[in-house]
C-alpha cells in the first residue's frame, strides 16, 4: 500500500463527525450505542465509517458479533482525534476567557518535585503580569502525564518521556535530576543514627510508589546493587501524603524527593535519614508536543519556567 499523502485528511474529506464517531466507538465498543450518542442511526454511522475506511484503504476497526474494537490503525486515529477535539474545546475556553476580559488559561501536568517549587514560583511570576490567567496543575507520574499531554489535556508537562512513546513527537528541555532521600518519624529507632545502611533499614516496614514507578525502580535497584533482600513489608501508594501519614503513625520508612521532604517533613515531626549514598532519578524536563503551538498564556508560563531554570543554573555554576 502506498503511503498517505501529507494532506490525506483533506483528500478523504475528514469531518469532525468522523472524529466524534471514533471516540464514541472507542468508549462504547458498540456501533449502535455510538450512533445513539451522536444522535444518528446505526446505518448512517456504519456508512460514515465504511466510506472513510474505503477512502483510506485501511480498516480501522475489527467487527465482532458483540461489538467493535479498534486495531492498531484505529488506535492511532483515535489518539489524534481526542487531541484535536480537546484542542478545539480549549480554543473555546480561551475565546470565552478573552471575551470576558480574562487572560486565558493554561493546563500543566507535572511530577511531584517541580510542582513544589519550580512551577509554583513560575505561576507567581506570571500572575504579576497576567493576574487573571487561569492555571490548572495536575500532579502525577510521567507515564500517566505524557499520554494525557498527547491527548490534549495539557499545554505542556514537566516530566520524563516514557520509553514506550516516540521521542521524536516531543520537544524535551532538560531541567535536572531529582535527588531522593529516606524519611522516618521523629522517635523512630533510626531517627538519631549518624550513619545508616540498607541492612539496618530493611527490618522496618516501608511505604513506596507502586512497582514500575521511576522512584520505586531506583529503590529496587539500590537493594539489588547491595545484595540486600527487599523489605518484607512494603505498602504501595503513589500519594506522598498517604505515605507520610503512615510514616507519622508508625515505624514505616518512605522515600521521596528531597524538595518534597524539605517542604513537608518538618523537623519536629519527621527526620531525613543520613544515608551515605547520593540517590537520584533520571532527569526530568519541560515536555511539549513538537507540532503544537502554545497559547499565549501557556507560552508565558513556559517562558517564566525557562527563566527560573536559567537563574537557578547561574546561581549554582
Secondary structure as a PSIPRED ss2 file (coil, helix, strand):
# PSIPRED VFORMAT (PSIPRED V4.0)

   1 X C   1.000  0.000  0.000
   2 X C   1.000  0.000  0.000
   3 X C   1.000  0.000  0.000
   4 X C   1.000  0.000  0.000
   5 X C   1.000  0.000  0.000
   6 X C   1.000  0.000  0.000
   7 X C   1.000  0.000  0.000
   8 X H   0.000  1.000  0.000
   9 X H   0.000  1.000  0.000
  10 X H   0.000  1.000  0.000
  11 X H   0.000  1.000  0.000
  12 X C   1.000  0.000  0.000
  13 X C   1.000  0.000  0.000
  14 X C   1.000  0.000  0.000
  15 X C   1.000  0.000  0.000
  16 X H   0.000  1.000  0.000
  17 X H   0.000  1.000  0.000
  18 X H   0.000  1.000  0.000
  19 X H   0.000  1.000  0.000
  20 X H   0.000  1.000  0.000
  21 X H   0.000  1.000  0.000
  22 X H   0.000  1.000  0.000
  23 X H   0.000  1.000  0.000
  24 X H   0.000  1.000  0.000
  25 X H   0.000  1.000  0.000
  26 X H   0.000  1.000  0.000
  27 X H   0.000  1.000  0.000
  28 X H   0.000  1.000  0.000
  29 X C   1.000  0.000  0.000
  30 X C   1.000  0.000  0.000
  31 X H   0.000  1.000  0.000
  32 X H   0.000  1.000  0.000
  33 X H   0.000  1.000  0.000
  34 X H   0.000  1.000  0.000
  35 X H   0.000  1.000  0.000
  36 X H   0.000  1.000  0.000
  37 X H   0.000  1.000  0.000
  38 X C   1.000  0.000  0.000
  39 X C   1.000  0.000  0.000
  40 X C   1.000  0.000  0.000
  41 X C   1.000  0.000  0.000
  42 X H   0.000  1.000  0.000
  43 X H   0.000  1.000  0.000
  44 X H   0.000  1.000  0.000
  45 X H   0.000  1.000  0.000
  46 X H   0.000  1.000  0.000
  47 X H   0.000  1.000  0.000
  48 X H   0.000  1.000  0.000
  49 X H   0.000  1.000  0.000
  50 X H   0.000  1.000  0.000
  51 X H   0.000  1.000  0.000
  52 X H   0.000  1.000  0.000
  53 X H   0.000  1.000  0.000
  54 X H   0.000  1.000  0.000
  55 X H   0.000  1.000  0.000
  56 X H   0.000  1.000  0.000
  57 X C   1.000  0.000  0.000
  58 X C   1.000  0.000  0.000
  59 X C   1.000  0.000  0.000
  60 X C   1.000  0.000  0.000
  61 X E   0.000  0.000  1.000
  62 X E   0.000  0.000  1.000
  63 X E   0.000  0.000  1.000
  64 X E   0.000  0.000  1.000
  65 X C   1.000  0.000  0.000
  66 X C   1.000  0.000  0.000
  67 X E   0.000  0.000  1.000
  68 X E   0.000  0.000  1.000
  69 X E   0.000  0.000  1.000
  70 X E   0.000  0.000  1.000
  71 X C   1.000  0.000  0.000
  72 X H   0.000  1.000  0.000
  73 X H   0.000  1.000  0.000
  74 X H   0.000  1.000  0.000
  75 X H   0.000  1.000  0.000
  76 X H   0.000  1.000  0.000
  77 X H   0.000  1.000  0.000
  78 X H   0.000  1.000  0.000
  79 X H   0.000  1.000  0.000
  80 X H   0.000  1.000  0.000
  81 X H   0.000  1.000  0.000
  82 X H   0.000  1.000  0.000
  83 X H   0.000  1.000  0.000
  84 X H   0.000  1.000  0.000
  85 X H   0.000  1.000  0.000
  86 X H   0.000  1.000  0.000
  87 X H   0.000  1.000  0.000
  88 X H   0.000  1.000  0.000
  89 X H   0.000  1.000  0.000
  90 X H   0.000  1.000  0.000
  91 X H   0.000  1.000  0.000
  92 X H   0.000  1.000  0.000
  93 X H   0.000  1.000  0.000
  94 X H   0.000  1.000  0.000
  95 X H   0.000  1.000  0.000
  96 X H   0.000  1.000  0.000
  97 X H   0.000  1.000  0.000
  98 X H   0.000  1.000  0.000
  99 X H   0.000  1.000  0.000
 100 X C   1.000  0.000  0.000
 101 X C   1.000  0.000  0.000
 102 X C   1.000  0.000  0.000
 103 X C   1.000  0.000  0.000
 104 X C   1.000  0.000  0.000
 105 X E   0.000  0.000  1.000
 106 X E   0.000  0.000  1.000
 107 X E   0.000  0.000  1.000
 108 X E   0.000  0.000  1.000
 109 X E   0.000  0.000  1.000
 110 X E   0.000  0.000  1.000
 111 X C   1.000  0.000  0.000
 112 X H   0.000  1.000  0.000
 113 X H   0.000  1.000  0.000
 114 X H   0.000  1.000  0.000
 115 X H   0.000  1.000  0.000
 116 X H   0.000  1.000  0.000
 117 X C   1.000  0.000  0.000
 118 X H   0.000  1.000  0.000
 119 X H   0.000  1.000  0.000
 120 X H   0.000  1.000  0.000
 121 X H   0.000  1.000  0.000
 122 X H   0.000  1.000  0.000
 123 X H   0.000  1.000  0.000
 124 X H   0.000  1.000  0.000
 125 X H   0.000  1.000  0.000
 126 X H   0.000  1.000  0.000
 127 X H   0.000  1.000  0.000
 128 X H   0.000  1.000  0.000
 129 X H   0.000  1.000  0.000
 130 X C   1.000  0.000  0.000
 131 X C   1.000  0.000  0.000
 132 X C   1.000  0.000  0.000
 133 X C   1.000  0.000  0.000
 134 X E   0.000  0.000  1.000
 135 X E   0.000  0.000  1.000
 136 X E   0.000  0.000  1.000
 137 X E   0.000  0.000  1.000
 138 X E   0.000  0.000  1.000
 139 X E   0.000  0.000  1.000
 140 X C   1.000  0.000  0.000
 141 X C   1.000  0.000  0.000
 142 X H   0.000  1.000  0.000
 143 X H   0.000  1.000  0.000
 144 X H   0.000  1.000  0.000
 145 X H   0.000  1.000  0.000
 146 X H   0.000  1.000  0.000
 147 X H   0.000  1.000  0.000
 148 X H   0.000  1.000  0.000
 149 X H   0.000  1.000  0.000
 150 X H   0.000  1.000  0.000
 151 X C   1.000  0.000  0.000
 152 X C   1.000  0.000  0.000
 153 X C   1.000  0.000  0.000
 154 X C   1.000  0.000  0.000
 155 X C   1.000  0.000  0.000
 156 X E   0.000  0.000  1.000
 157 X E   0.000  0.000  1.000
 158 X E   0.000  0.000  1.000
 159 X E   0.000  0.000  1.000
 160 X C   1.000  0.000  0.000
 161 X C   1.000  0.000  0.000
 162 X C   1.000  0.000  0.000
 163 X C   1.000  0.000  0.000
 164 X C   1.000  0.000  0.000
 165 X C   1.000  0.000  0.000
 166 X C   1.000  0.000  0.000
 167 X H   0.000  1.000  0.000
 168 X H   0.000  1.000  0.000
 169 X H   0.000  1.000  0.000
 170 X E   0.000  0.000  1.000
 171 X E   0.000  0.000  1.000
 172 X E   0.000  0.000  1.000
 173 X E   0.000  0.000  1.000
 174 X E   0.000  0.000  1.000
 175 X E   0.000  0.000  1.000
 176 X E   0.000  0.000  1.000
 177 X E   0.000  0.000  1.000
 178 X E   0.000  0.000  1.000
 179 X E   0.000  0.000  1.000
 180 X E   0.000  0.000  1.000
 181 X E   0.000  0.000  1.000
 182 X E   0.000  0.000  1.000
 183 X E   0.000  0.000  1.000
 184 X E   0.000  0.000  1.000
 185 X E   0.000  0.000  1.000
 186 X C   1.000  0.000  0.000
 187 X C   1.000  0.000  0.000
 188 X C   1.000  0.000  0.000
 189 X C   1.000  0.000  0.000
 190 X C   1.000  0.000  0.000
 191 X C   1.000  0.000  0.000
 192 X C   1.000  0.000  0.000
 193 X C   1.000  0.000  0.000
 194 X C   1.000  0.000  0.000
 195 X C   1.000  0.000  0.000
 196 X E   0.000  0.000  1.000
 197 X C   1.000  0.000  0.000
 198 X H   0.000  1.000  0.000
 199 X H   0.000  1.000  0.000
 200 X H   0.000  1.000  0.000
 201 X H   0.000  1.000  0.000
 202 X C   1.000  0.000  0.000
 203 X C   1.000  0.000  0.000
 204 X C   1.000  0.000  0.000
 205 X C   1.000  0.000  0.000
 206 X E   0.000  0.000  1.000
 207 X E   0.000  0.000  1.000
 208 X E   0.000  0.000  1.000
 209 X C   1.000  0.000  0.000
 210 X C   1.000  0.000  0.000
 211 X C   1.000  0.000  0.000
 212 X C   1.000  0.000  0.000
 213 X C   1.000  0.000  0.000
 214 X H   0.000  1.000  0.000
 215 X H   0.000  1.000  0.000
 216 X H   0.000  1.000  0.000
 217 X H   0.000  1.000  0.000
 218 X H   0.000  1.000  0.000
 219 X H   0.000  1.000  0.000
 220 X H   0.000  1.000  0.000
 221 X H   0.000  1.000  0.000
 222 X H   0.000  1.000  0.000
 223 X H   0.000  1.000  0.000
 224 X H   0.000  1.000  0.000
 225 X H   0.000  1.000  0.000
 226 X H   0.000  1.000  0.000
 227 X C   1.000  0.000  0.000
 228 X C   1.000  0.000  0.000
 229 X C   1.000  0.000  0.000
 230 X C   1.000  0.000  0.000
 231 X C   1.000  0.000  0.000
 232 X C   1.000  0.000  0.000
 233 X C   1.000  0.000  0.000
 234 X E   0.000  0.000  1.000
 235 X E   0.000  0.000  1.000
 236 X E   0.000  0.000  1.000
 237 X C   1.000  0.000  0.000
 238 X C   1.000  0.000  0.000
 239 X C   1.000  0.000  0.000
 240 X H   0.000  1.000  0.000
 241 X H   0.000  1.000  0.000
 242 X H   0.000  1.000  0.000
 243 X H   0.000  1.000  0.000
 244 X H   0.000  1.000  0.000
 245 X H   0.000  1.000  0.000
 246 X H   0.000  1.000  0.000
 247 X H   0.000  1.000  0.000
 248 X H   0.000  1.000  0.000
 249 X H   0.000  1.000  0.000
 250 X C   1.000  0.000  0.000
 251 X C   1.000  0.000  0.000
 252 X C   1.000  0.000  0.000
 253 X E   0.000  0.000  1.000
 254 X E   0.000  0.000  1.000
 255 X E   0.000  0.000  1.000
 256 X E   0.000  0.000  1.000
 257 X E   0.000  0.000  1.000
 258 X H   0.000  1.000  0.000
 259 X H   0.000  1.000  0.000
 260 X H   0.000  1.000  0.000
 261 X H   0.000  1.000  0.000
 262 X H   0.000  1.000  0.000
 263 X H   0.000  1.000  0.000
 264 X H   0.000  1.000  0.000
 265 X C   1.000  0.000  0.000
 266 X C   1.000  0.000  0.000
 267 X C   1.000  0.000  0.000
 268 X C   1.000  0.000  0.000
 269 X C   1.000  0.000  0.000
 270 X E   0.000  0.000  1.000
 271 X E   0.000  0.000  1.000
 272 X E   0.000  0.000  1.000
 273 X C   1.000  0.000  0.000
 274 X C   1.000  0.000  0.000
 275 X E   0.000  0.000  1.000
 276 X C   1.000  0.000  0.000
 277 X C   1.000  0.000  0.000
 278 X C   1.000  0.000  0.000
 279 X E   0.000  0.000  1.000
 280 X E   0.000  0.000  1.000
 281 X E   0.000  0.000  1.000
 282 X E   0.000  0.000  1.000
 283 X E   0.000  0.000  1.000
 284 X E   0.000  0.000  1.000
 285 X E   0.000  0.000  1.000
 286 X E   0.000  0.000  1.000
 287 X E   0.000  0.000  1.000
 288 X E   0.000  0.000  1.000
 289 X E   0.000  0.000  1.000
 290 X C   1.000  0.000  0.000
 291 X C   1.000  0.000  0.000
 292 X C   1.000  0.000  0.000
 293 X C   1.000  0.000  0.000
 294 X C   1.000  0.000  0.000
 295 X C   1.000  0.000  0.000
 296 X H   0.000  1.000  0.000
 297 X H   0.000  1.000  0.000
 298 X H   0.000  1.000  0.000
 299 X H   0.000  1.000  0.000
 300 X H   0.000  1.000  0.000
 301 X H   0.000  1.000  0.000
 302 X H   0.000  1.000  0.000
 303 X H   0.000  1.000  0.000
 304 X H   0.000  1.000  0.000
 305 X H   0.000  1.000  0.000
 306 X H   0.000  1.000  0.000
 307 X H   0.000  1.000  0.000
 308 X H   0.000  1.000  0.000
 309 X H   0.000  1.000  0.000
 310 X H   0.000  1.000  0.000
 311 X H   0.000  1.000  0.000
 312 X H   0.000  1.000  0.000
 313 X H   0.000  1.000  0.000
 314 X H   0.000  1.000  0.000
 315 X H   0.000  1.000  0.000
 316 X H   0.000  1.000  0.000
 317 X C   1.000  0.000  0.000
